[in-house]
Amino acid sequence: MDDPFRDFASVLSSDPVRSVAGGDQTEYPAGYPDVATMIAAEARRPDGIDAASIMTPNDSHHEYA
């Protein structure tokens, strides 16, 4: 398989309103206001998370990982 993962959720901005609005404008089914909210909500999914992509500035990678 060339692409075994699908994107289901996103936090697209450090501004919560822009992040949710950005999710509405992409192929992602869920645009969350912040990482903590996304992790909590996605952890409740019956199919769970297999992988995460953290695409933030270098100074915030450790916190989110």
TIVO-2410 file (N, C-alpha, C; in nm, 3 decimals):
# residues 65
REC num residu      c1      c2      c3 atome chaine
REC   1      M   0.084  -0.119   0.000     N      A
REC   1      M   0.000   0.000   0.000    CA      A
REC   1      M   0.088   0.124   0.000     C      A
REC   2      D   0.059   0.216  -0.086     N      A
REC   2      D   0.137   0.339  -0.092    CA      A
REC   2      D   0.100   0.437   0.017     C      A
REC   3      D  -0.025   0.442   0.058     N      A
REC   3      D  -0.071   0.541   0.155    CA      A
REC   3      D  -0.161   0.474   0.258     C      A
REC   4      P  -0.102   0.407   0.358     N      A
REC   4      P  -0.183   0.329   0.452    CA      A
REC   4      P  -0.258   0.413   0.556     C      A
REC   5      F  -0.230   0.542   0.564     N      A
REC   5      F  -0.295   0.625   0.664    CA      A
REC   5      F  -0.390   0.726   0.600     C      A
REC   6      R  -0.494   0.758   0.675     N      A
REC   6      R  -0.588   0.863   0.634    CA      A
REC   6      R  -0.593   0.967   0.744     C      A
REC   7      D  -0.610   1.092   0.706     N      A
REC   7      D  -0.620   1.201   0.803    CA      A
REC   7      D  -0.765   1.215   0.849     C      A
REC   8      F  -0.782   1.223   0.980     N      A
REC   8      F  -0.916   1.236   1.035    CA      A
REC   8      F  -0.937   1.362   1.117     C      A
REC   9      A  -0.830   1.421   1.166     N      A
REC   9      A  -0.845   1.533   1.258    CA      A
REC   9      A  -0.729   1.630   1.237     C      A
REC  10      S  -0.752   1.754   1.282     N      A
REC  10      S  -0.648   1.854   1.265    CA      A
REC  10      S  -0.662   1.968   1.365     C      A
REC  11      V  -0.549   2.030   1.392     N      A
REC  11      V  -0.543   2.160   1.459    CA      A
REC  11      V  -0.461   2.244   1.363     C      A
REC  12      L  -0.526   2.337   1.296     N      A
REC  12      L  -0.462   2.407   1.185    CA      A
REC  12      L  -0.412   2.546   1.218     C      A
REC  13      S  -0.431   2.589   1.342     N      A
REC  13      S  -0.386   2.722   1.381    CA      A
REC  13      S  -0.373   2.729   1.532     C      A
REC  14      S  -0.287   2.818   1.580     N      A
REC  14      S  -0.280   2.840   1.726    CA      A
REC  14      S  -0.399   2.922   1.774     C      A
REC  15      D  -0.471   2.984   1.683     N      A
REC  15      D  -0.594   3.057   1.716    CA      A
REC  15      D  -0.710   2.957   1.706     C      A
REC  16      P  -0.781   2.930   1.817     N      A
REC  16      P  -0.886   2.828   1.816    CA      A
REC  16      P  -0.996   2.850   1.712     C      A
REC  17      V  -1.039   2.972   1.693     N      A
REC  17      V  -1.145   3.000   1.595    CA      A
REC  17      V  -1.096   2.971   1.454     C      A
REC  18      R  -0.976   3.016   1.424     N      A
REC  18      R  -0.919   2.991   1.290    CA      A
REC  18      R  -0.895   2.842   1.267     C      A
REC  19      S  -0.856   2.770   1.373     N      A
REC  19      S  -0.831   2.627   1.359    CA      A
REC  19      S  -0.958   2.551   1.322     C      A
REC  20      V  -1.066   2.578   1.393     N      A
REC  20      V  -1.193   2.513   1.363    CA      A
REC  20      V  -1.242   2.552   1.224     C      A
REC  21      A  -1.232   2.679   1.191     N      A
REC  21      A  -1.274   2.726   1.058    CA      A
REC  21      A  -1.189   2.662   0.949     C      A
REC  22      G  -1.061   2.647   0.974     N      A
REC  22      G  -0.973   2.584   0.877    CA      A
REC  22      G  -1.009   2.440   0.853     C      A
REC  23      G  -1.048   2.370   0.958     N      A
REC  23      G  -1.092   2.231   0.943    CA      A
REC  23      G  -1.216   2.220   0.857     C      A
REC  24      D  -1.302   2.320   0.865     N      A
REC  24      D  -1.423   2.321   0.784    CA      A
REC  24      D  -1.391   2.341   0.636     C      A
REC  25      Q  -1.273   2.393   0.606     N      A
REC  25      Q  -1.236   2.425   0.468    CA      A
REC  25      Q  -1.140   2.323   0.407     C      A
REC  26      T  -1.115   2.213   0.477     N      A
REC  26      T  -1.024   2.110   0.426    CA      A
REC  26      T  -1.099   1.978   0.415     C      A
REC  27      E  -1.025   1.874   0.378     N      A
REC  27      E  -1.085   1.741   0.370    CA      A
REC  27      E  -1.095   1.673   0.505     C      A
REC  28      Y  -1.041   1.736   0.610     N      A
REC  28      Y  -1.046   1.676   0.743    CA      A
REC  28      Y  -1.188   1.681   0.799     C      A
REC  29      P  -1.238   1.568   0.850     N      A
REC  29      P  -1.371   1.568   0.909    CA      A
REC  29      P  -1.381   1.650   1.037     C      A
REC  30      A  -1.269   1.668   1.108     N      A
REC  30      A  -1.275   1.739   1.235    CA      A
REC  30      A  -1.160   1.839   1.244     C      A
REC  31      G  -1.194   1.965   1.264     N      A
REC  31      G  -1.095   2.068   1.292    CA      A
REC  31      G  -1.113   2.108   1.437     C      A
REC  32      Y  -1.012   2.085   1.519     N      A
REC  32      Y  -1.022   2.111   1.662    CA      A
REC  32      Y  -0.962   2.246   1.699     C      A
REC  33      P  -1.007   2.305   1.811     N      A
REC  33      P  -0.956   2.435   1.852    CA      A
REC  33      P  -0.815   2.430   1.909     C      A
REC  34      D  -0.774   2.313   1.964     N      A
REC  34      D  -0.640   2.300   2.022    CA      A
REC  34      D  -0.604   2.153   2.033     C      A
REC  35      V  -0.477   2.127   2.059     N      A
REC  35      V  -0.426   1.990   2.062    CA      A
REC  35      V  -0.487   1.909   2.175     C      A
REC  36      A  -0.499   1.966   2.293     N      A
REC  36      A  -0.555   1.891   2.407    CA      A
REC  36      A  -0.697   1.844   2.377     C      A
REC  37      T  -0.777   1.929   2.318     N      A
REC  37      T  -0.915   1.893   2.282    CA      A
REC  37      T  -0.915   1.782   2.178     C      A
REC  38      M  -0.827   1.792   2.078     N      A
REC  38      M  -0.820   1.690   1.975    CA      A
REC  38      M  -0.780   1.555   2.034     C      A
REC  39      I  -0.676   1.553   2.117     N      A
REC  39      I  -0.630   1.427   2.176    CA      A
REC  39      I  -0.740   1.363   2.260     C      A
REC  40      A  -0.807   1.441   2.341     N      A
REC  40      A  -0.915   1.387   2.426    CA      A
REC  40      A  -1.028   1.330   2.341     C      A
REC  41      A  -1.070   1.403   2.239     N      A
REC  41      A  -1.181   1.357   2.155    CA      A
REC  41      A  -1.142   1.235   2.072     C      A
REC  42      E  -1.026   1.239   2.014     N      A
REC  42      E  -0.982   1.128   1.929    CA      A
REC  42      E  -0.954   1.002   2.011     C      A
REC  43      A  -0.915   1.016   2.137     N      A
REC  43      A  -0.891   0.900   2.224    CA      A
REC  43      A  -1.019   0.824   2.252     C      A
REC  44      R  -1.133   0.890   2.239     N      A
REC  44      R  -1.263   0.824   2.261    CA      A
REC  44      R  -1.313   0.750   2.139     C      A
REC  45      R  -1.246   0.763   2.026     N      A
REC  45      R  -1.291   0.695   1.904    CA      A
REC  45      R  -1.270   0.545   1.917     C      A
REC  46      P  -1.364   0.465   1.873     N      A
REC  46      P  -1.348   0.319   1.883    CA      A
REC  46      P  -1.236   0.266   1.794     C      A
REC  47      D  -1.204   0.336   1.685     N      A
REC  47      D  -1.099   0.289   1.595    CA      A
REC  47      D  -0.961   0.343   1.631     C      A
REC  48      G  -0.952   0.433   1.725     N      A
REC  48      G  -0.823   0.480   1.776    CA      A
REC  48      G  -0.734   0.547   1.674     C      A
REC  49      I  -0.618   0.589   1.721     N      A
REC  49      I  -0.520   0.657   1.637    CA      A
REC  49      I  -0.401   0.564   1.616     C      A
REC  50      D  -0.359   0.548   1.492     N      A
REC  50      D  -0.242   0.466   1.460    CA      A
REC  50      D  -0.116   0.551   1.447     C      A
REC  51      A  -0.131   0.675   1.405     N      A
REC  51      A  -0.015   0.761   1.383    CA      A
REC  51      A  -0.058   0.906   1.392     C      A
REC  52      A   0.039   0.990   1.422     N      A
REC  52      A   0.012   1.134   1.427    CA      A
REC  52      A   0.126   1.207   1.357     C      A
REC  53      S   0.092   1.313   1.288     N      A
REC  53      S   0.191   1.400   1.226    CA      A
REC  53      S   0.192   1.530   1.303     C      A
REC  54      I   0.307   1.566   1.354     N      A
REC  54      I   0.319   1.691   1.428    CA      A
REC  54      I   0.397   1.788   1.340     C      A
REC  55      M   0.327   1.885   1.286     N      A
REC  55      M   0.387   1.980   1.193    CA      A
REC  55      M   0.379   2.120   1.252     C      A
REC  56      T   0.456   2.139   1.358     N      A
REC  56      T   0.457   2.267   1.428    CA      A
REC  56      T   0.599   2.322   1.426     C      A
REC  57      P   0.616   2.448   1.465     N      A
REC  57      P   0.752   2.500   1.477    CA      A
REC  57      P   0.834   2.415   1.574     C      A
REC  58      N   0.964   2.410   1.553     N      A
REC  58      N   1.052   2.323   1.631    CA      A
REC  58      N   1.036   2.338   1.781     C      A
REC  59      D   1.008   2.457   1.831     N      A
REC  59      D   1.003   2.477   1.976    CA      A
REC  59      D   0.880   2.415   2.042     C      A
REC  60      S   0.785   2.363   1.966     N      A
REC  60      S   0.666   2.302   2.028    CA      A
REC  60      S   0.653   2.152   2.002     C      A
REC  61      H   0.745   2.093   1.927     N      A
REC  61      H   0.734   1.950   1.899    CA      A
REC  61      H   0.730   1.864   2.025     C      A
REC  62      H   0.819   1.888   2.117     N      A
REC  62      H   0.831   1.804   2.236    CA      A
REC  62      H   0.701   1.805   2.318     C      A
REC  63      E   0.645   1.922   2.337     N      A
REC  63      E   0.519   1.934   2.414    CA      A
REC  63      E   0.408   1.848   2.353     C      A
REC  64      Y   0.393   1.851   2.222     N      A
REC  64      Y   0.283   1.779   2.158    CA      A
REC  64      Y   0.310   1.630   2.147     C      A
REC  65      A   0.435   1.592   2.133     N      A
REC  65      A   0.470   1.450   2.122    CA      A
REC  65      A   0.446   1.381   2.255     C      A
***
